[in-house]
């Protein structure tokens, strides 16, 4: 986080330690916010759990806020 803040001094970067399936409502910061969910973890969810997670992200973020989802090229 320090490296990002050094490159972008006006950017407020905060890391959160928690379970992303349970603690999204505790995300800090004032709008507008960007939530980044990187790595391919979304592919490890069962379809119903994936939908539940994405709905919870939608419920936490307000108008004008952003969600960045990273995926990988998994096999089906």
N, C-alpha and C positions, 0 to 999 in steps of 0.2 A: 504494500500500500504506500509505503514511503516513497518508493521510486515513481509511482504514478503521480503522487502529490508534488514531487519535485519537478516533474515534467509539466504538470498542469497546476500551478499554484492556486488558481481560483476554484479548483475542484475539491469538493468535500467527499472524501472516500472513507467509508466505514465498513469494516468487516463484522460479520455476525457469526457467532458460534451458536448452533442450535440444530434442531432436526427440521429440515425443510418441509417435512410432511405435517409438522405440528406447530411451528413457531413463526410462521410468516406474519402473523399479526403483530409481532414484536419488532418488526423492521423499523430502524430509526430514520430520522431525517424528515425534512420538510419538502413538499412537492416543489418542483418536479423531481422525481426520483427515477433511477434506472436500476432494475433488478437484473443481474446477470446470473444465469444458471448454465454453467459451462461444463463441458466434458462429455457427454453422451449418457449421463446417468438416466435421463428420461427414457432411454431404451430399455432400462432394467425394470421399469414399472410394468405391471400387468395393465391391460387396456383400461379397466375400470379405475384402477389407482392412478393411472396417468391422467384420466379425465378429472378425477377428484383434485389432484394436485394443480392442474391448470386452472380449474375453477377457483381454487383458493388463491392463486396468484391474481386472477382477475378481480376477486373480491377485495384484495388488499390494495391494489393500485387504483388510483383515481384518474380522472380525465387529464390528459396531458402527461401522464407518466409512462414509462417504457419498460418492456420486458425483452431481454436478449436471451434467446435460447440457443445453446450450442448442441449440436448433434454429431454423430459420426456415421460412417457408412457400414452399418451392421448388416448381417446376413439374415434373410428371412427364410 
